[in-house]
Amino acid sequence: MFGLFSMFWVSFALLVLGTTHGWFVSWAVEPEAAVTAGVWATIAGYVAFAAAANGVYVFFDAMGQATGGKAMSLGHPIQK
């Protein structure tokens, strides 16, 4: 979880730094670069959402076990 939040702040700092120094002006001229950046940002958003969802699942599993409940299923094994 710490890594997830720290990467958010690192990317936010780079965004603010790039915006204030005019690094993204060339993207307005080159639409292909802007589209590529948007695709990568969307993929990164999906990965971050999946990591956060996994963390929430593990958290609820740990809280359930700590209060005396059964362990939540982690799915079927890949090999039998």
ABEGO torsion letter per residue (X at the ends): XAAAAAAAAAAAAAAAAAAAAGAAAAAAABAAAAAAAAAAAAAAAAAAAAAAAAAAAAAAAAAAAAAGBBBBBAEBBABX
